[in-house]
């Protein structure tokens, strides 16, 4: 789960986050269903938009390729949205590349 920097949350909801890229933070140790439950108990709600965003990344390791693809995907999310969820990963390896 990723939250845009400056995303407003109820006072009682303060998940542990780490900076991910320029405008996004990664929510640690909490899945989207748990965060949604915390927000709903505070009287707020998420508006779910079922639109996917797919990006590719290349790197010497799985971690660098994944991070590059995630960074590209998050940059492609419109500014009016303040949360994103990562839900799948497909790794490919190419001999000699």
N, C-alpha and C positions, 0 to 999 in steps of 0.2 A: 504494500500500500504506500502510495506517495501523496504528500500534501504540498500544495504550493506554499512557498514562503509567504507569510503574512495572512494565511488562511485563518479566518475567525472560527473559533471553537467555543463551546460553552466553558465557563470558568471551571467547572468540575471535571472537564476532560482535558488532560494534558499528557498525551502519550509520549513515550521516549522516542526522540527523533534524531537523525543525523543528517547533516547536509549531504545532498547527492550531486546536484549540479547547480548552476546559477540560480534558478528559481524554484527548486524543489527540495523537499526533505523526504527521507525514507523513514517510515514508521517501523520501529523495531519491536519485536516480540509481541505483535498484535496483528491478527488478521482482520480483513474488512468486516466480517460479521460481528466480531467482538467490538470493533470501533463503532460500528453502526448501533449496536446495543447500548453502548455508553452514551452516545449522542442522543438516542431516543429517550433514554431514562432522564436525560437532562431537559427533555421537552423540545428538542430540535429534531431534524431529520435530514437525511441525505436525499438528494434527487438523483436517481439512477438513470443514466443514459447508456443504452446498450449499443455503443458504437465502438468498434475496435480500431486499433492503430498498430500497424505492423511495420517494423523496421529491421534492417540488417546491420550487422557489425562484423568487422574483421579484426583479428588480433592474434598474437603469438600464443595466447592462452585463452581458455574458455572464459575466464573472468574478464579479461580485457575486451573480448568480443561482445560478451553479454552487456557489460557496462556501456560500451559504445552504442549498441543497439538501443538500450534503455534511454540513454541520453538523447538520442535522435528522436525516439518515440515521444518523450516528454516535451521536447521542444516543438513537436507538431501538434500539441494539444492547445486548443483555443484558450485565450486568456480569461474567458468567462467561466471556465471550469477550474475548480480548486482542488480536485482529488483525482487520482488515477490508480488503477489496480493492475499489477502485472499478473497474468494468469497462465502463460505458456512460453515454452522455450524449445526451439528446435535447433540442435547443433549439427553442423556438417563439417567434415574434414576432407581436404583435398590433398592428394599426394603431390608433393613438390611445391605446394603453395603455403 
